[in-house]
């Protein structure tokens, strides 16, 4: 299993990248991730040959560091 891809933006300040690869079950996957100041979007397409099998899309909204720390406190083992 290997992946190849493309990057957009300045080095180490990329705003988008696409990765392509093959999974052990024979499906190919193309995943495009886009970053902007307010969110991160990951859009994945899974194919069997030329036939689109399914897609997954994740949209992650930015949170402040304070909100992250407050949420993290709730998930610490007790």
PDB file of N, CA, C and O in Angstrom:
ATOM      1  N   UNK A   1       0.858  -1.169   0.000  1.00  0.00           N
ATOM      2  CA  UNK A   1       0.000   0.000   0.000  1.00  0.00           C
ATOM      3  C   UNK A   1       0.896   1.221   0.000  1.00  0.00           C
ATOM      4  O   UNK A   1       1.781   1.333   0.848  1.00  0.00           O
ATOM      5  N   UNK A   2       0.689   2.135  -0.926  1.00  0.00           N
ATOM      6  CA  UNK A   2       1.461   3.352  -0.991  1.00  0.00           C
ATOM      7  C   UNK A   2       0.585   4.499  -1.426  1.00  0.00           C
ATOM      8  O   UNK A   2      -0.491   4.302  -1.990  1.00  0.00           O
ATOM      9  N   UNK A   3       1.059   5.704  -1.157  1.00  0.00           N
ATOM     10  CA  UNK A   3       0.300   6.890  -1.509  1.00  0.00           C
ATOM     11  C   UNK A   3       1.202   7.880  -2.235  1.00  0.00           C
ATOM     12  O   UNK A   3       2.401   7.966  -1.968  1.00  0.00           O
ATOM     13  N   UNK A   4       0.606   8.616  -3.149  1.00  0.00           N
ATOM     14  CA  UNK A   4       1.264   9.726  -3.816  1.00  0.00           C
ATOM     15  C   UNK A   4       0.353  10.927  -3.650  1.00  0.00           C
ATOM     16  O   UNK A   4      -0.797  10.772  -3.239  1.00  0.00           O
ATOM     17  N   UNK A   5       0.838  12.120  -3.960  1.00  0.00           N
ATOM     18  CA  UNK A   5      -0.051  13.263  -3.796  1.00  0.00           C
ATOM     19  C   UNK A   5       0.506  14.562  -4.312  1.00  0.00           C
ATOM     20  O   UNK A   5       1.596  14.616  -4.882  1.00  0.00           O
ATOM     21  N   UNK A   6      -0.280  15.631  -4.095  1.00  0.00           N
ATOM     22  CA  UNK A   6       0.039  16.983  -4.525  1.00  0.00           C
ATOM     23  C   UNK A   6      -0.192  17.931  -3.361  1.00  0.00           C
ATOM     24  O   UNK A   6      -1.100  17.718  -2.557  1.00  0.00           O
ATOM     25  N   UNK A   7       0.628  18.985  -3.263  1.00  0.00           N
ATOM     26  CA  UNK A   7       0.493  19.997  -2.221  1.00  0.00           C
ATOM     27  C   UNK A   7       0.232  21.346  -2.859  1.00  0.00           C
ATOM     28  O   UNK A   7       0.738  21.632  -3.944  1.00  0.00           O
ATOM     29  N   UNK A   8      -0.569  22.192  -2.183  1.00  0.00           N
ATOM     30  CA  UNK A   8      -0.817  23.560  -2.628  1.00  0.00           C
ATOM     31  C   UNK A   8      -0.484  24.502  -1.483  1.00  0.00           C
ATOM     32  O   UNK A   8      -0.792  24.210  -0.327  1.00  0.00           O
ATOM     33  N   UNK A   9       0.136  25.621  -1.792  1.00  0.00           N
ATOM     34  CA  UNK A   9       0.503  26.607  -0.782  1.00  0.00           C
ATOM     35  C   UNK A   9       2.007  26.647  -0.604  1.00  0.00           C
ATOM     36  O   UNK A   9       2.748  25.914  -1.260  1.00  0.00           O
ATOM     37  N   UNK A  10       2.441  27.507   0.285  1.00  0.00           N
ATOM     38  CA  UNK A  10       3.860  27.666   0.566  1.00  0.00           C
ATOM     39  C   UNK A  10       4.359  26.474   1.386  1.00  0.00           C
ATOM     40  O   UNK A  10       3.593  25.910   2.168  1.00  0.00           O
ATOM     41  N   UNK A  11       5.621  26.081   1.225  1.00  0.00           N
ATOM     42  CA  UNK A  11       6.164  24.960   2.009  1.00  0.00           C
ATOM     43  C   UNK A  11       5.904  25.135   3.508  1.00  0.00           C
ATOM     44  O   UNK A  11       6.163  26.196   4.075  1.00  0.00           O
ATOM     45  N   UNK A  12       5.399  24.098   4.126  1.00  0.00           N
ATOM     46  CA  UNK A  12       5.057  24.007   5.546  1.00  0.00           C
ATOM     47  C   UNK A  12       3.931  24.944   5.945  1.00  0.00           C
ATOM     48  O   UNK A  12       3.636  25.084   7.131  1.00  0.00           O
ATOM     49  N   UNK A  13       3.297  25.591   4.969  1.00  0.00           N
ATOM     50  CA  UNK A  13       2.100  26.394   5.217  1.00  0.00           C
ATOM     51  C   UNK A  13       1.045  26.017   4.177  1.00  0.00           C
ATOM     52  O   UNK A  13       0.331  26.875   3.660  1.00  0.00           O
ATOM     53  N   UNK A  14       0.960  24.709   3.879  1.00  0.00           N
ATOM     54  CA  UNK A  14       0.068  24.230   2.837  1.00  0.00           C
ATOM     55  C   UNK A  14      -1.379  24.514   3.186  1.00  0.00           C
ATOM     56  O   UNK A  14      -1.765  24.475   4.355  1.00  0.00           O
ATOM     57  N   UNK A  15      -2.170  24.797   2.179  1.00  0.00           N
ATOM     58  CA  UNK A  15      -3.594  25.076   2.349  1.00  0.00           C
ATOM     59  C   UNK A  15      -4.457  23.944   1.825  1.00  0.00           C
ATOM     60  O   UNK A  15      -5.646  23.866   2.136  1.00  0.00           O
ATOM     61  N   UNK A  16      -3.854  23.054   1.017  1.00  0.00           N
ATOM     62  CA  UNK A  16      -4.609  21.924   0.460  1.00  0.00           C
ATOM     63  C   UNK A  16      -3.632  20.850   0.014  1.00  0.00           C
ATOM     64  O   UNK A  16      -2.535  21.147  -0.459  1.00  0.00           O
ATOM     65  N   UNK A  17      -4.043  19.604   0.169  1.00  0.00           N
ATOM     66  CA  UNK A  17      -3.257  18.514  -0.396  1.00  0.00           C
ATOM     67  C   UNK A  17      -4.170  17.374  -0.788  1.00  0.00           C
ATOM     68  O   UNK A  17      -5.241  17.181  -0.211  1.00  0.00           O
ATOM     69  N   UNK A  18      -3.732  16.632  -1.766  1.00  0.00           N
ATOM     70  CA  UNK A  18      -4.463  15.471  -2.255  1.00  0.00           C
ATOM     71  C   UNK A  18      -3.533  14.270  -2.196  1.00  0.00           C
ATOM     72  O   UNK A  18      -2.385  14.337  -2.636  1.00  0.00           O
ATOM     73  N   UNK A  19      -4.035  13.180  -1.652  1.00  0.00           N
ATOM     74  CA  UNK A  19      -3.274  11.929  -1.590  1.00  0.00           C
ATOM     75  C   UNK A  19      -4.056  10.861  -2.340  1.00  0.00           C
ATOM     76  O   UNK A  19      -5.282  10.799  -2.249  1.00  0.00           O
ATOM     77  N   UNK A  20      -3.348  10.027  -3.076  1.00  0.00           N
ATOM     78  CA  UNK A  20      -3.964   8.914  -3.817  1.00  0.00           C
ATOM     79  C   UNK A  20      -3.244   7.629  -3.448  1.00  0.00           C
ATOM     80  O   UNK A  20      -2.024   7.611  -3.280  1.00  0.00           O
ATOM     81  N   UNK A  21      -4.007   6.563  -3.324  1.00  0.00           N
ATOM     82  CA  UNK A  21      -3.371   5.297  -3.001  1.00  0.00           C
ATOM     83  C   UNK A  21      -4.315   4.123  -3.176  1.00  0.00           C
ATOM     84  O   UNK A  21      -5.467   4.277  -3.581  1.00  0.00           O
ATOM     85  N   UNK A  22      -3.798   2.957  -2.862  1.00  0.00           N
ATOM     86  CA  UNK A  22      -4.567   1.714  -2.980  1.00  0.00           C
ATOM     87  C   UNK A  22      -4.626   1.040  -1.616  1.00  0.00           C
ATOM     88  O   UNK A  22      -3.642   1.024  -0.877  1.00  0.00           O
ATOM     89  N   UNK A  23      -5.770   0.493  -1.295  1.00  0.00           N
ATOM     90  CA  UNK A  23      -5.966  -0.229  -0.046  1.00  0.00           C
ATOM     91  C   UNK A  23      -5.807  -1.731  -0.283  1.00  0.00           C
ATOM     92  O   UNK A  23      -5.964  -2.198  -1.411  1.00  0.00           O
ATOM     93  N   UNK A  24      -5.497  -2.488   0.768  1.00  0.00           N
ATOM     94  CA  UNK A  24      -5.302  -3.936   0.599  1.00  0.00           C
ATOM     95  C   UNK A  24      -6.518  -4.671   0.017  1.00  0.00           C
ATOM     96  O   UNK A  24      -6.361  -5.732  -0.587  1.00  0.00           O
ATOM     97  N   UNK A  25      -7.727  -4.118   0.192  1.00  0.00           N
ATOM     98  CA  UNK A  25      -8.928  -4.778  -0.323  1.00  0.00           C
ATOM     99  C   UNK A  25      -9.180  -4.488  -1.799  1.00  0.00           C
ATOM    100  O   UNK A  25     -10.192  -4.916  -2.355  1.00  0.00           O
ATOM    101  N   UNK A  26      -8.250  -3.754  -2.441  1.00  0.00           N
ATOM    102  CA  UNK A  26      -8.382  -3.471  -3.866  1.00  0.00           C
ATOM    103  C   UNK A  26      -9.001  -2.135  -4.193  1.00  0.00           C
ATOM    104  O   UNK A  26      -8.951  -1.705  -5.345  1.00  0.00           O
ATOM    105  N   UNK A  27      -9.584  -1.460  -3.215  1.00  0.00           N
ATOM    106  CA  UNK A  27     -10.144  -0.146  -3.473  1.00  0.00           C
ATOM    107  C   UNK A  27      -9.021   0.876  -3.608  1.00  0.00           C
ATOM    108  O   UNK A  27      -7.974   0.756  -2.972  1.00  0.00           O
ATOM    109  N   UNK A  28      -9.255   1.879  -4.444  1.00  0.00           N
ATOM    110  CA  UNK A  28      -8.350   3.018  -4.494  1.00  0.00           C
ATOM    111  C   UNK A  28      -9.012   4.148  -3.726  1.00  0.00           C
ATOM    112  O   UNK A  28     -10.238   4.216  -3.637  1.00  0.00           O
ATOM    113  N   UNK A  29      -8.194   5.035  -3.172  1.00  0.00           N
ATOM    114  CA  UNK A  29      -8.738   6.162  -2.414  1.00  0.00           C
ATOM    115  C   UNK A  29      -8.035   7.429  -2.863  1.00  0.00           C
ATOM    116  O   UNK A  29      -6.825   7.443  -3.087  1.00  0.00           O
ATOM    117  N   UNK A  30      -8.826   8.503  -2.993  1.00  0.00           N
ATOM    118  CA  UNK A  30      -8.295   9.834  -3.242  1.00  0.00           C
ATOM    119  C   UNK A  30      -8.849  10.729  -2.150  1.00  0.00           C
ATOM    120  O   UNK A  30     -10.064  10.871  -2.006  1.00  0.00           O
ATOM    121  N   UNK A  31      -7.952  11.333  -1.383  1.00  0.00           N
ATOM    122  CA  UNK A  31      -8.341  12.154  -0.249  1.00  0.00           C
ATOM    123  C   UNK A  31      -7.810  13.567  -0.454  1.00  0.00           C
ATOM    124  O   UNK A  31      -6.608  13.763  -0.633  1.00  0.00           O
ATOM    125  N   UNK A  32      -8.702  14.550  -0.427  1.00  0.00           N
ATOM    126  CA  UNK A  32      -8.309  15.948  -0.534  1.00  0.00           C
ATOM    127  C   UNK A  32      -8.618  16.639   0.788  1.00  0.00           C
ATOM    128  O   UNK A  32      -9.751  16.605   1.268  1.00  0.00           O
ATOM    129  N   UNK A  33      -7.602  17.263   1.368  1.00  0.00           N
ATOM    130  CA  UNK A  33      -7.746  18.010   2.622  1.00  0.00           C
ATOM    131  C   UNK A  33      -7.517  19.479   2.322  1.00  0.00           C
ATOM    132  O   UNK A  33      -6.539  19.841   1.668  1.00  0.00           O
ATOM    133  N   UNK A  34      -8.425  20.331   2.802  1.00  0.00           N
ATOM    134  CA  UNK A  34      -8.336  21.772   2.623  1.00  0.00           C
ATOM    135  C   UNK A  34      -8.342  22.423   3.999  1.00  0.00           C
ATOM    136  O   UNK A  34      -9.155  22.080   4.858  1.00  0.00           O
ATOM    137  N   UNK A  35      -7.417  23.375   4.201  1.00  0.00           N
ATOM    138  CA  UNK A  35      -7.315  24.073   5.477  1.00  0.00           C
ATOM    139  C   UNK A  35      -7.519  25.563   5.236  1.00  0.00           C
ATOM    140  O   UNK A  35      -6.931  26.142   4.323  1.00  0.00           O
ATOM    141  N   UNK A  36      -8.365  26.179   6.072  1.00  0.00           N
ATOM    142  CA  UNK A  36      -8.464  27.635   6.103  1.00  0.00           C
ATOM    143  C   UNK A  36      -8.526  28.048   7.568  1.00  0.00           C
ATOM    144  O   UNK A  36      -8.574  27.167   8.427  1.00  0.00           O
ATOM    145  N   UNK A  37      -8.528  29.320   7.897  1.00  0.00           N
ATOM    146  CA  UNK A  37      -8.464  29.718   9.309  1.00  0.00           C
ATOM    147  C   UNK A  37      -9.623  29.208  10.169  1.00  0.00           C
ATOM    148  O   UNK A  37      -9.480  29.104  11.387  1.00  0.00           O
ATOM    149  N   UNK A  38     -10.758  28.893   9.562  1.00  0.00           N
ATOM    150  CA  UNK A  38     -11.925  28.504  10.347  1.00  0.00           C
ATOM    151  C   UNK A  38     -12.207  27.012  10.391  1.00  0.00           C
ATOM    152  O   UNK A  38     -12.918  26.552  11.284  1.00  0.00           O
ATOM    153  N   UNK A  39     -11.661  26.238   9.442  1.00  0.00           N
ATOM    154  CA  UNK A  39     -11.973  24.812   9.464  1.00  0.00           C
ATOM    155  C   UNK A  39     -11.007  24.001   8.610  1.00  0.00           C
ATOM    156  O   UNK A  39     -10.184  24.535   7.866  1.00  0.00           O
ATOM    157  N   UNK A  40     -11.144  22.697   8.753  1.00  0.00           N
ATOM    158  CA  UNK A  40     -10.417  21.728   7.941  1.00  0.00           C
ATOM    159  C   UNK A  40     -11.469  20.820   7.316  1.00  0.00           C
ATOM    160  O   UNK A  40     -12.355  20.324   8.012  1.00  0.00           O
ATOM    161  N   UNK A  41     -11.375  20.600   6.005  1.00  0.00           N
ATOM    162  CA  UNK A  41     -12.305  19.706   5.315  1.00  0.00           C
ATOM    163  C   UNK A  41     -11.509  18.572   4.682  1.00  0.00           C
ATOM    164  O   UNK A  41     -10.526  18.802   3.978  1.00  0.00           O
ATOM    165  N   UNK A  42     -11.948  17.348   4.944  1.00  0.00           N
ATOM    166  CA  UNK A  42     -11.336  16.163   4.343  1.00  0.00           C
ATOM    167  C   UNK A  42     -12.410  15.478   3.516  1.00  0.00           C
ATOM    168  O   UNK A  42     -13.456  15.095   4.041  1.00  0.00           O
ATOM    169  N   UNK A  43     -12.153  15.325   2.226  1.00  0.00           N
ATOM    170  CA  UNK A  43     -13.106  14.719   1.297  1.00  0.00           C
ATOM    171  C   UNK A  43     -12.433  13.492   0.679  1.00  0.00           C
ATOM    172  O   UNK A  43     -11.456  13.625  -0.058  1.00  0.00           O
ATOM    173  N   UNK A  44     -12.955  12.297   0.977  1.00  0.00           N
ATOM    174  CA  UNK A  44     -12.345  11.047   0.507  1.00  0.00           C
ATOM    175  C   UNK A  44     -13.286  10.328  -0.451  1.00  0.00           C
ATOM    176  O   UNK A  44     -14.484  10.206  -0.193  1.00  0.00           O
ATOM    177  N   UNK A  45     -12.723   9.853  -1.562  1.00  0.00           N
ATOM    178  CA  UNK A  45     -13.492   9.088  -2.548  1.00  0.00           C
ATOM    179  C   UNK A  45     -12.860   7.706  -2.676  1.00  0.00           C
ATOM    180  O   UNK A  45     -11.658   7.586  -2.911  1.00  0.00           O
ATOM    181  N   UNK A  46     -13.668   6.676  -2.522  1.00  0.00           N
ATOM    182  CA  UNK A  46     -13.211   5.292  -2.619  1.00  0.00           C
ATOM    183  C   UNK A  46     -13.783   4.680  -3.891  1.00  0.00           C
ATOM    184  O   UNK A  46     -14.987   4.755  -4.137  1.00  0.00           O
ATOM    185  N   UNK A  47     -12.921   4.078  -4.692  1.00  0.00           N
ATOM    186  CA  UNK A  47     -13.333   3.514  -5.981  1.00  0.00           C
ATOM    187  C   UNK A  47     -12.895   2.059  -6.115  1.00  0.00           C
ATOM    188  O   UNK A  47     -11.886   1.626  -5.558  1.00  0.00           O
ATOM    189  N   UNK A  48     -13.694   1.337  -6.872  1.00  0.00           N
ATOM    190  CA  UNK A  48     -13.345  -0.012  -7.306  1.00  0.00           C
ATOM    191  C   UNK A  48     -13.212   0.094  -8.818  1.00  0.00           C
ATOM    192  O   UNK A  48     -14.209   0.104  -9.540  1.00  0.00           O
ATOM    193  N   UNK A  49     -11.966   0.173  -9.292  1.00  0.00           N
ATOM    194  CA  UNK A  49     -11.747   0.472 -10.710  1.00  0.00           C
ATOM    195  C   UNK A  49     -12.200   1.886 -10.982  1.00  0.00           C
ATOM    196  O   UNK A  49     -11.770   2.816 -10.301  1.00  0.00           O
ATOM    197  N   UNK A  50     -13.067   2.065 -11.970  1.00  0.00           N
ATOM    198  CA  UNK A  50     -13.603   3.392 -12.294  1.00  0.00           C
ATOM    199  C   UNK A  50     -14.910   3.686 -11.579  1.00  0.00           C
ATOM    200  O   UNK A  50     -15.454   4.782 -11.717  1.00  0.00           O
ATOM    201  N   UNK A  51     -15.427   2.724 -10.812  1.00  0.00           N
ATOM    202  CA  UNK A  51     -16.736   2.870 -10.170  1.00  0.00           C
ATOM    203  C   UNK A  51     -16.589   3.448  -8.767  1.00  0.00           C
ATOM    204  O   UNK A  51     -15.912   2.870  -7.917  1.00  0.00           O
ATOM    205  N   UNK A  52     -17.230   4.597  -8.529  1.00  0.00           N
ATOM    206  CA  UNK A  52     -17.237   5.205  -7.210  1.00  0.00           C
ATOM    207  C   UNK A  52     -18.053   4.321  -6.269  1.00  0.00           C
ATOM    208  O   UNK A  52     -19.226   4.055  -6.530  1.00  0.00           O
ATOM    209  N   UNK A  53     -17.440   3.868  -5.183  1.00  0.00           N
ATOM    210  CA  UNK A  53     -18.128   3.015  -4.217  1.00  0.00           C
ATOM    211  C   UNK A  53     -18.794   3.832  -3.117  1.00  0.00           C
ATOM    212  O   UNK A  53     -19.964   3.618  -2.799  1.00  0.00           O
ATOM    213  N   UNK A  54     -18.045   4.770  -2.537  1.00  0.00           N
ATOM    214  CA  UNK A  54     -18.614   5.643  -1.516  1.00  0.00           C
ATOM    215  C   UNK A  54     -17.669   6.812  -1.270  1.00  0.00           C
ATOM    216  O   UNK A  54     -16.509   6.794  -1.684  1.00  0.00           O
ATOM    217  N   UNK A  55     -18.194   7.835  -0.583  1.00  0.00           N
ATOM    218  CA  UNK A  55     -17.393   8.999  -0.209  1.00  0.00           C
ATOM    219  C   UNK A  55     -17.527   9.230   1.290  1.00  0.00           C
ATOM    220  O   UNK A  55     -18.534   8.864   1.896  1.00  0.00           O
ATOM    221  N   UNK A  56     -16.515   9.833   1.877  1.00  0.00           N
ATOM    222  CA  UNK A  56     -16.552  10.282   3.263  1.00  0.00           C
ATOM    223  C   UNK A  56     -16.126  11.742   3.262  1.00  0.00           C
ATOM    224  O   UNK A  56     -15.143  12.103   2.615  1.00  0.00           O
ATOM    225  N   UNK A  57     -16.853  12.574   3.975  1.00  0.00           N
ATOM    226  CA  UNK A  57     -16.478  13.979   4.075  1.00  0.00           C
ATOM    227  C   UNK A  57     -16.529  14.384   5.538  1.00  0.00           C
ATOM    228  O   UNK A  57     -17.540  14.198   6.215  1.00  0.00           O
ATOM    229  N   UNK A  58     -15.428  14.939   6.011  1.00  0.00           N
ATOM    230  CA  UNK A  58     -15.334  15.416   7.384  1.00  0.00           C
ATOM    231  C   UNK A  58     -15.105  16.916   7.334  1.00  0.00           C
ATOM    232  O   UNK A  58     -14.208  17.390   6.637  1.00  0.00           O
ATOM    233  N   UNK A  59     -15.914  17.663   8.072  1.00  0.00           N
ATOM    234  CA  UNK A  59     -15.720  19.105   8.182  1.00  0.00           C
ATOM    235  C   UNK A  59     -15.472  19.413   9.649  1.00  0.00           C
ATOM    236  O   UNK A  59     -16.360  19.252  10.486  1.00  0.00           O
ATOM    237  N   UNK A  60     -14.266  19.856   9.953  1.00  0.00           N
ATOM    238  CA  UNK A  60     -13.847  20.125  11.320  1.00  0.00           C
ATOM    239  C   UNK A  60     -13.742  21.625  11.521  1.00  0.00           C
ATOM    240  O   UNK A  60     -13.020  22.304  10.791  1.00  0.00           O
ATOM    241  N   UNK A  61     -14.459  22.146  12.507  1.00  0.00           N
ATOM    242  CA  UNK A  61     -14.470  23.572  12.773  1.00  0.00           C
ATOM    243  C   UNK A  61     -13.388  23.909  13.785  1.00  0.00           C
ATOM    244  O   UNK A  61     -13.158  23.160  14.734  1.00  0.00           O
ATOM    245  N   UNK A  62     -12.735  25.023  13.581  1.00  0.00           N
ATOM    246  CA  UNK A  62     -11.689  25.470  14.492  1.00  0.00           C
ATOM    247  C   UNK A  62     -12.288  25.813  15.847  1.00  0.00           C
ATOM    248  O   UNK A  62     -13.416  26.296  15.939  1.00  0.00           O
ATOM    249  N   UNK A  63     -11.513  25.556  16.899  1.00  0.00           N
ATOM    250  CA  UNK A  63     -11.899  25.934  18.256  1.00  0.00           C
ATOM    251  C   UNK A  63     -10.746  26.728  18.867  1.00  0.00           C
ATOM    252  O   UNK A  63      -9.596  26.604  18.447  1.00  0.00           O
ATOM    253  N   UNK A  64     -11.072  27.532  19.850  1.00  0.00           N
ATOM    254  CA  UNK A  64     -10.026  28.273  20.539  1.00  0.00           C
ATOM    255  C   UNK A  64      -9.227  27.326  21.425  1.00  0.00           C
ATOM    256  O   UNK A  64      -9.706  26.246  21.771  1.00  0.00           O
ATOM    257  N   UNK A  65      -8.027  27.719  21.790  1.00  0.00           N
ATOM    258  CA  UNK A  65      -7.209  26.895  22.682  1.00  0.00           C
ATOM    259  C   UNK A  65      -7.910  26.700  24.025  1.00  0.00           C
ATOM    260  O   UNK A  65      -7.850  25.613  24.598  1.00  0.00           O
ATOM    261  N   UNK A  66      -8.573  27.738  24.532  1.00  0.00           N
ATOM    262  CA  UNK A  66      -9.293  27.620  25.800  1.00  0.00           C
ATOM    263  C   UNK A  66     -10.412  26.588  25.714  1.00  0.00           C
ATOM    264  O   UNK A  66     -10.591  25.785  26.630  1.00  0.00           O
ATOM    265  N   UNK A  67     -11.167  26.606  24.612  1.00  0.00           N
ATOM    266  CA  UNK A  67     -12.247  25.628  24.435  1.00  0.00           C
ATOM    267  C   UNK A  67     -11.677  24.213  24.332  1.00  0.00           C
ATOM    268  O   UNK A  67     -12.243  23.273  24.888  1.00  0.00           O
ATOM    269  N   UNK A  68     -10.560  24.063  23.624  1.00  0.00           N
ATOM    270  CA  UNK A  68      -9.916  22.758  23.513  1.00  0.00           C
ATOM    271  C   UNK A  68      -9.490  22.258  24.888  1.00  0.00           C
ATOM    272  O   UNK A  68      -9.746  21.103  25.229  1.00  0.00           O
ATOM    273  N   UNK A  69      -8.846  23.105  25.680  1.00  0.00           N
ATOM    274  CA  UNK A  69      -8.385  22.689  27.013  1.00  0.00           C
ATOM    275  C   UNK A  69      -9.559  22.325  27.912  1.00  0.00           C
ATOM    276  O   UNK A  69      -9.475  21.358  28.670  1.00  0.00           O
ATOM    277  N   UNK A  70     -10.653  23.084  27.841  1.00  0.00           N
ATOM    278  CA  UNK A  70     -11.828  22.777  28.658  1.00  0.00           C
ATOM    279  C   UNK A  70     -12.418  21.431  28.277  1.00  0.00           C
ATOM    280  O   UNK A  70     -12.798  20.652  29.151  1.00  0.00           O
ATOM    281  N   UNK A  71     -12.499  21.147  26.981  1.00  0.00           N
ATOM    282  CA  UNK A  71     -13.035  19.860  26.520  1.00  0.00           C
ATOM    283  C   UNK A  71     -12.097  18.723  26.903  1.00  0.00           C
ATOM    284  O   UNK A  71     -12.544  17.650  27.309  1.00  0.00           O
ATOM    285  N   UNK A  72     -10.810  18.960  26.774  1.00  0.00           N
ATOM    286  CA  UNK A  72      -9.828  17.927  27.109  1.00  0.00           C
ATOM    287  C   UNK A  72      -9.936  17.521  28.571  1.00  0.00           C
ATOM    288  O   UNK A  72      -9.726  16.356  28.907  1.00  0.00           O
ATOM    289  N   UNK A  73     -10.258  18.464  29.439  1.00  0.00           N
ATOM    290  CA  UNK A  73     -10.429  18.158  30.864  1.00  0.00           C
ATOM    291  C   UNK A  73     -11.537  17.126  31.060  1.00  0.00           C
ATOM    292  O   UNK A  73     -11.436  16.261  31.930  1.00  0.00           O
ATOM    293  N   UNK A  74     -12.590  17.215  30.255  1.00  0.00           N
ATOM    294  CA  UNK A  74     -13.720  16.280  30.376  1.00  0.00           C
ATOM    295  C   UNK A  74     -13.340  14.865  29.962  1.00  0.00           C
ATOM    296  O   UNK A  74     -13.995  13.914  30.390  1.00  0.00           O
ATOM    297  N   UNK A  75     -12.314  14.693  29.154  1.00  0.00           N
ATOM    298  CA  UNK A  75     -11.958  13.387  28.622  1.00  0.00           C
ATOM    299  C   UNK A  75     -10.769  12.735  29.334  1.00  0.00           C
ATOM    300  O   UNK A  75     -10.357  11.638  28.958  1.00  0.00           O
ATOM    301  N   UNK A  76     -10.231  13.372  30.323  1.00  0.00           N
ATOM    302  CA  UNK A  76      -9.117  12.781  31.067  1.00  0.00           C
ATOM    303  C   UNK A  76      -9.618  11.632  31.930  1.00  0.00           C
ATOM    304  O   UNK A  76     -10.706  11.713  32.500  1.00  0.00           O
ATOM    305  N   UNK A  77      -8.833  10.561  32.031  1.00  0.00           N
ATOM    306  CA  UNK A  77      -9.240   9.443  32.905  1.00  0.00           C
ATOM    307  C   UNK A  77      -9.398   9.918  34.346  1.00  0.00           C
ATOM    308  O   UNK A  77      -8.671  10.792  34.819  1.00  0.00           O
ATOM    309  N   UNK A  78     -10.343   9.332  35.010  1.00  0.00           N
ATOM    310  CA  UNK A  78     -10.606   9.725  36.415  1.00  0.00           C
ATOM    311  C   UNK A  78     -10.076   8.676  37.356  1.00  0.00           C
ATOM    312  O   UNK A  78     -10.198   8.820  38.573  1.00  0.00           O
TER     313      UNK A  78
END
